[in-house]
């Protein structure tokens, strides 16, 4: 009876561990998802996916592939603004 109880607990722990490991590998954070959406909405990406492999398109994709700037609109910094 004791061996059966221990085997049952071990089986349960293995199942829980497998479930935790699987969900950890499948989970995609929202930042990654938003970066992917921002990248796929650029003209360079659409042009590349439609077959344009020109050096200018590849260069534009390379220089616009900074993940920190995807989906970010740059706004000129107002030097002094209104005092």
PLY file of the C-alpha trace (Angstrom):
ply
format ascii 1.0
element vertex 83
property float x
property float y
property float z
element edge 82
property int vertex1
property int vertex2
end_header
0.00 0.00 0.00
2.82 2.39 0.87
4.67 1.65 -2.38
1.50 2.33 -4.35
1.04 5.69 -2.61
4.65 6.71 -3.29
4.39 5.65 -6.93
1.19 7.66 -7.28
2.87 10.78 -5.82
5.91 10.40 -8.06
3.68 10.01 -11.10
1.73 13.11 -10.11
4.93 15.13 -9.61
6.27 14.03 -12.99
3.00 15.01 -14.66
2.99 18.43 -12.96
6.66 18.98 -13.84
6.02 18.10 -17.47
3.05 20.45 -17.60
5.06 23.31 -16.08
7.94 22.74 -18.50
5.61 22.60 -21.50
3.76 25.79 -20.64
7.02 27.60 -19.97
8.26 26.76 -23.45
4.99 27.64 -25.17
4.39 30.95 -23.42
5.15 34.03 -25.53
5.28 37.34 -23.76
3.15 40.20 -25.02
6.22 42.29 -25.83
7.48 39.63 -28.23
4.06 39.40 -29.85
3.80 43.19 -30.26
7.30 43.40 -31.71
6.37 40.74 -34.25
3.21 42.59 -35.19
5.11 45.86 -35.54
7.76 44.23 -37.71
5.24 42.52 -39.98
3.45 45.82 -40.56
6.52 47.53 -42.09
6.80 48.04 -45.83
10.19 46.31 -45.87
8.77 43.11 -44.43
5.79 43.08 -46.78
8.04 43.76 -49.76
10.43 41.00 -48.73
7.59 38.51 -48.26
6.29 39.36 -51.73
9.64 38.37 -53.24
11.65 41.60 -53.38
15.20 40.58 -52.45
16.90 43.75 -53.61
19.87 45.06 -51.62
17.97 48.23 -50.70
15.11 46.25 -49.15
17.49 43.96 -47.28
19.46 46.96 -46.04
16.27 48.70 -44.91
15.16 45.56 -43.06
18.55 45.29 -41.39
18.66 48.88 -40.21
15.04 48.91 -39.04
15.28 45.61 -37.15
16.16 47.09 -33.78
13.60 45.46 -31.48
13.65 48.43 -29.13
12.41 50.76 -31.88
9.75 48.55 -33.46
6.34 50.11 -33.12
7.85 53.24 -31.62
7.23 56.58 -33.29
10.12 58.91 -32.84
9.09 62.42 -31.83
11.48 65.31 -32.00
12.53 66.42 -28.55
11.36 69.98 -27.87
14.51 71.76 -26.75
12.87 74.17 -24.35
9.15 73.89 -24.93
6.94 76.47 -23.28
8.40 78.02 -20.16
0 1
1 2
2 3
3 4
4 5
5 6
6 7
7 8
8 9
9 10
10 11
11 12
12 13
13 14
14 15
15 16
16 17
17 18
18 19
19 20
20 21
21 22
22 23
23 24
24 25
25 26
26 27
27 28
28 29
29 30
30 31
31 32
32 33
33 34
34 35
35 36
36 37
37 38
38 39
39 40
40 41
41 42
42 43
43 44
44 45
45 46
46 47
47 48
48 49
49 50
50 51
51 52
52 53
53 54
54 55
55 56
56 57
57 58
58 59
59 60
60 61
61 62
62 63
63 64
64 65
65 66
66 67
67 68
68 69
69 70
70 71
71 72
72 73
73 74
74 75
75 76
76 77
77 78
78 79
79 80
80 81
81 82
